[in-house]
């Protein structure tokens, strides 16, 4: 949604800049497929519009994407809440709420819906190192929504799962390959392994725009490597992959606005 509006704003400023702006925005998040999908939609709308109506067409398409994603968030919340109706304690990773996606978000929208329905006792949010999206953003949103929660460091989460303190894990997704492999914030794979080891649901929530049918498996997903300075300020060798890939066989269900696949 942000990419769609960004492209529309740049086009209003400079009608000749659409290709350059599209390339810059696309390169900002190489792992996330729905960003590229939104850019393509706005560009297609511009190409189909008369020359003097290009900026208006871009803005209208961005607005349509926003509305669709808001509706998708509501549907994801409802489908996910039905699926996890018996889960009293749910662990989530990274930020998937209104600060990350339209409406109430994706995985966090499910948690919010469960809380509103009265079946959720507690959410557990991971810190999500190194940028602490969970500690900084998810905890803020859970508090704002009035959802009971606890924050844990990333390394503590598998142990809590193993001890039986978690009924289900739910996360968002940046890209889903055609075979069901899921790219999400780094640390997701370990949570999926822990959930499988104890037999609790590991659920992925996201709009259908995150499904990349042109990508056969997770092996073809480009994993963004981010600045070492996010991890440490010393001049030492650092690997900082922002995402990892969870194999489809570890995913209990994929929840989209169209329903539940699993």
C-alpha positions as CSV (number, residue, x, y, z in Angstrom):
1,X,0.0,0.0,0.0
2,X,2.8,2.4,0.9
3,X,4.6,1.5,-2.3
4,X,1.4,2.2,-4.3
5,X,0.9,5.6,-2.8
6,X,4.6,6.4,-3.1
7,X,4.5,5.7,-6.8
8,X,1.4,7.9,-7.2
9,X,3.0,10.7,-5.3
10,X,6.2,10.6,-7.4
11,X,4.1,10.5,-10.6
12,X,2.2,13.6,-9.5
13,X,5.6,15.3,-8.9
14,X,7.2,14.2,-12.2
15,X,5.1,12.3,-14.8
16,X,8.2,11.0,-16.5
17,X,9.6,9.4,-13.3
18,X,7.4,6.3,-13.1
19,X,10.0,3.7,-14.2
20,X,12.7,5.1,-12.0
21,X,10.4,5.3,-9.0
22,X,9.1,1.8,-9.6
23,X,12.7,0.4,-9.7
24,X,13.7,2.3,-6.5
25,X,10.6,1.1,-4.6
26,X,10.9,-2.5,-5.9
27,X,14.6,-2.7,-4.8
28,X,13.8,-1.5,-1.3
29,X,12.2,-4.9,-0.3
30,X,13.4,-7.7,-2.6
31,X,11.9,-10.4,-0.4
32,X,8.4,-9.0,-0.1
33,X,6.4,-9.9,-3.2
34,X,3.2,-7.9,-2.5
35,X,5.2,-4.6,-2.7
36,X,6.2,-5.5,-6.2
37,X,2.6,-6.6,-7.0
38,X,1.3,-3.2,-5.9
39,X,3.9,-1.3,-8.0
40,X,2.9,-3.4,-11.1
41,X,-0.8,-2.6,-10.5
42,X,-0.2,1.1,-10.3
43,X,2.0,1.1,-13.3
44,X,-0.5,-0.9,-15.4
45,X,-3.3,1.6,-14.4
46,X,-1.1,4.5,-15.5
47,X,-0.3,2.9,-18.8
48,X,-4.0,2.3,-19.5
49,X,-5.0,5.9,-18.6
50,X,-4.9,8.9,-21.0
51,X,-1.7,11.0,-20.6
52,X,-3.4,13.8,-18.7
53,X,-5.0,11.4,-16.3
54,X,-2.0,9.4,-15.3
55,X,-1.6,10.8,-11.8
56,X,-5.3,10.5,-11.0
57,X,-5.2,6.9,-12.3
58,X,-2.2,6.1,-10.1
59,X,-3.9,7.6,-7.0
60,X,-7.1,5.8,-7.7
61,X,-5.4,2.4,-8.0
62,X,-3.4,3.0,-4.8
63,X,-6.7,3.8,-3.1
64,X,-8.2,0.6,-4.5
65,X,-5.3,-1.4,-3.2
66,X,-5.7,0.1,0.3
67,X,-9.4,-0.8,0.4
68,X,-8.7,-4.3,-0.7
69,X,-6.0,-4.8,1.9
70,X,-8.2,-3.4,4.6
71,X,-11.0,-5.9,3.7
72,X,-8.4,-8.7,3.5
73,X,-7.3,-7.9,7.0
74,X,-10.8,-8.2,8.3
75,X,-11.3,-11.6,6.5
76,X,-7.9,-12.9,7.7
77,X,-8.8,-12.0,11.3
78,X,-12.1,-13.9,11.0
79,X,-10.8,-17.0,9.3
80,X,-7.8,-17.1,11.7
81,X,-9.9,-16.7,14.8
82,X,-12.1,-19.6,13.7
83,X,-9.1,-21.8,13.1
84,X,-7.5,-21.0,16.5
85,X,-10.6,-20.7,18.6
86,X,-9.2,-23.1,21.1
87,X,-5.8,-21.5,21.5
88,X,-5.6,-19.6,24.8
89,X,-2.0,-18.6,24.5
90,X,-0.5,-17.6,21.1
91,X,3.1,-16.7,20.3
92,X,3.9,-14.3,17.5
93,X,7.0,-13.0,15.9
94,X,7.9,-9.6,14.4
95,X,5.2,-7.0,13.8
96,X,2.1,-7.8,11.8
97,X,-0.4,-5.2,13.0
98,X,-1.7,-1.9,11.8
99,X,1.8,-0.4,11.7
100,X,2.8,-3.1,9.2
101,X,-0.2,-3.6,7.1
102,X,-3.6,-2.0,6.4
103,X,-6.6,-2.5,8.7
104,X,-5.6,-4.4,11.8
105,X,-2.8,-6.2,10.0
106,X,-2.4,-9.9,9.4
107,X,-1.3,-12.3,12.2
108,X,-1.8,-9.6,14.8
109,X,-5.3,-9.1,13.5
110,X,-6.1,-12.7,14.3
111,X,-4.8,-12.2,17.8
112,X,-6.9,-9.1,18.2
113,X,-10.0,-10.8,17.0
114,X,-9.5,-13.8,19.4
115,X,-9.1,-11.3,22.2
116,X,-12.2,-9.5,21.2
117,X,-14.1,-12.8,21.1
118,X,-12.9,-13.5,24.7
119,X,-11.1,-16.8,24.0
120,X,-7.5,-15.5,24.2
121,X,-5.9,-15.5,27.6
122,X,-2.5,-14.1,26.5
123,X,-0.3,-13.2,23.6
124,X,3.5,-13.7,23.7
125,X,5.5,-11.4,21.5
126,X,9.2,-12.0,20.6
127,X,11.6,-9.1,20.7
128,X,12.5,-9.8,17.0
129,X,16.2,-8.9,16.9
130,X,18.1,-7.0,15.8
131,X,15.6,-4.2,15.1
132,X,13.2,-5.2,17.8
133,X,10.0,-4.9,15.8
134,X,8.3,-7.1,18.4
135,X,9.5,-5.2,21.4
136,X,9.0,-1.8,19.9
137,X,5.9,-2.2,17.7
138,X,4.0,-5.3,18.6
139,X,4.0,-4.6,22.3
140,X,2.8,-1.1,21.6
141,X,-0.1,-2.3,19.5
142,X,-1.1,-5.1,21.9
143,X,-1.2,-2.6,24.7
144,X,-3.2,-0.2,22.6
145,X,-5.7,-3.0,21.8
146,X,-6.0,-4.0,25.4
147,X,-4.7,-7.5,24.7
148,X,-2.9,-9.2,27.6
149,X,0.6,-10.0,26.6
150,X,4.2,-10.8,27.6
151,X,7.4,-10.0,25.8
152,X,10.2,-12.6,25.5
153,X,13.7,-12.5,24.0
154,X,13.8,-14.5,20.7
155,X,16.0,-17.2,22.2
156,X,13.5,-17.9,24.9
157,X,10.6,-18.7,22.6
158,X,11.4,-22.3,21.6
159,X,11.9,-23.2,25.2
160,X,8.5,-21.8,26.1
161,X,7.0,-23.8,23.3
162,X,8.7,-26.9,24.5
163,X,7.5,-26.4,28.0
164,X,3.9,-26.5,26.9
165,X,3.2,-22.8,27.7
166,X,2.1,-22.0,24.1
167,X,-1.0,-23.3,22.4
168,X,-0.2,-22.0,18.9
169,X,2.2,-19.9,16.9
170,X,1.0,-17.4,14.3
171,X,3.2,-15.2,12.1
172,X,2.9,-13.1,9.0
173,X,4.7,-13.6,5.7
174,X,6.6,-11.6,3.2
175,X,6.4,-14.2,0.4
176,X,4.8,-17.6,-0.1
177,X,6.3,-19.8,-2.8
178,X,4.0,-21.8,-5.1
179,X,4.8,-25.0,-3.1
180,X,3.8,-23.3,0.2
181,X,7.3,-22.5,1.5
182,X,7.2,-19.2,3.5
183,X,9.7,-16.4,3.8
184,X,9.2,-14.3,6.9
185,X,11.3,-12.4,9.5
186,X,14.4,-14.2,10.5
187,X,13.7,-16.5,13.4
188,X,10.5,-17.8,12.0
189,X,12.0,-21.1,10.9
190,X,13.2,-22.0,14.4
191,X,9.7,-21.3,15.8
192,X,8.2,-23.6,13.2
193,X,10.6,-26.4,14.2
194,X,9.8,-25.9,17.9
195,X,6.0,-26.0,17.1
196,X,6.4,-29.2,15.1
197,X,8.4,-30.8,17.8
198,X,5.6,-30.5,20.4
199,X,2.7,-30.8,18.0
200,X,1.1,-27.3,18.2
201,X,-0.2,-25.4,15.2
202,X,2.2,-23.2,13.3
203,X,0.0,-20.8,11.3
204,X,1.0,-18.2,8.7
205,X,-1.4,-15.3,8.0
206,X,-1.2,-13.0,5.1
207,X,-3.1,-11.6,2.1
208,X,-3.2,-13.6,-1.1
209,X,-1.0,-10.9,-2.6
210,X,1.9,-12.4,-0.7
211,X,1.6,-15.7,-2.7
212,X,4.1,-15.8,-5.6
213,X,3.0,-18.4,-8.1
214,X,6.0,-17.6,-10.3
215,X,8.4,-18.8,-7.5
216,X,8.4,-22.6,-7.4
217,X,9.9,-23.1,-4.0
218,X,11.5,-21.2,-1.1
219,X,15.0,-21.9,-2.7
220,X,14.3,-19.2,-5.3
221,X,13.3,-16.5,-2.8
222,X,15.8,-13.7,-2.5
223,X,16.8,-13.2,1.2
224,X,17.6,-9.6,1.9
225,X,20.9,-9.1,3.8
226,X,20.8,-5.9,5.9
227,X,23.4,-3.5,7.2
228,X,25.8,-5.1,9.8
229,X,25.4,-1.9,11.9
230,X,21.9,-3.1,12.8
231,X,23.6,-5.9,14.8
232,X,26.8,-4.4,16.2
233,X,28.8,-1.2,15.9
234,X,32.2,-2.9,15.8
235,X,34.2,-3.6,12.6
236,X,33.8,-7.4,12.6
237,X,32.4,-9.8,10.0
238,X,28.6,-10.0,10.4
239,X,25.8,-11.9,8.6
240,X,22.4,-10.1,8.9
241,X,19.8,-11.9,6.9
242,X,16.5,-10.2,7.5
243,X,14.4,-13.3,6.6
244,X,14.5,-17.0,6.6
245,X,12.4,-19.7,4.8
246,X,10.1,-22.1,6.5
247,X,9.4,-25.3,4.5
248,X,5.7,-25.9,3.7
249,X,5.7,-29.2,5.6
250,X,6.2,-27.2,8.9
251,X,3.2,-24.9,8.2
252,X,-0.1,-26.2,9.7
253,X,-2.2,-23.7,7.8
254,X,-2.0,-20.6,5.6
255,X,-4.7,-18.1,6.4
256,X,-5.6,-15.5,3.7
257,X,-8.7,-13.4,3.0
258,X,-10.0,-16.2,0.9
259,X,-9.9,-18.8,3.6
260,X,-7.7,-21.4,5.3
261,X,-5.4,-23.8,3.4
262,X,-3.7,-26.5,5.3
